[in-house]
Amino acid sequence: MLCFLSVAASAQFRIIGAVFSATDSSLVKDCTVYLDNGKKISVSDGQGKFLFEDLGSGQYTLHFMSPDYAYHKTDVLVSSN
């Protein structure tokens, strides 16, 4: 599974991303994305997109789980720089 992220800066931060298959680059819908061991949870929509809002700056780990794909995790640094 692949994930593309963008981080939007303001007083609070958000992580916006999309989940793609590593084998054929198709979008993965209904993928559960956990932020830091389940503190926040998002599910990818029909276009593979997910969103976490109202985050502070810092290091986060995103965990991706889908019944059709292998578990994947990635670390993300959120900052205003």
N, C-alpha and C positions, 0 to 999 in steps of 0.2 A: 504494500500500500504506500502511496506517495501523498504528501500533503504540501500545499503551497499556502503560505501565510503572508498577511500584511498586518502591520500594527498601526493604529491610528492614535495620534498623540493629542491629548487635551488634559484637563485636570485629572481625569480618570482615563484609563487606557482600555482598548478593546483588541481582541485578536479575532481576525476574520480569516477564514481559510477555506480550502476546498480539498476534498479527498478524491484521489485518482488511483486506479489500479496500476500497479507497477508493471504488469504484463502487457496490457493493451491500451493504457492511458484512458480508459473509460471512467466516467464519474461513478463514484460509489455513494449510493443513497442509503439512508437508514444506518449509517455507521455511528456508533456511540463514541463520543469523544469525551474523555474525562480529563479534567484539569487538576493536576497535583493530587492524585489518589482519590478523586471523587469529590473534592471540595465544590466543584461546579461541573455540570454535565450539559452537553449539547448533543443533538442528533443531526447528522447531515441531511439536508433536504433533497428534493428530487434532482437538484443540480449539483449535488455533492458538497454544498456550502454549509459551513457551521460558523457560529459566532459566540464569543465570550465578551461580556461587557462589564464595565465598572471594576476594572482591575487596577491595582497599584503597580508601580514599576517594580521590576525584580525578575528573577529567574523562575520559569514555570516548566513543568513537564506535561506534555500532552500525550495521552494514551488513547490509541485508536483500536476499537474492537468491533468486529463485524462477523456474523456467522459464516460468510462466504470468503473471508480473507484472514490471513495470519495477523496476530497481534503485532502492533507497531507502536513505538514511542519516539518522541523527539523533544529536545530541550529548546526552549524559546527564551530569549532575553528581551524584556520589554523595558524600554527607556526613552527618554525624550531626546536623546542624542542621535 
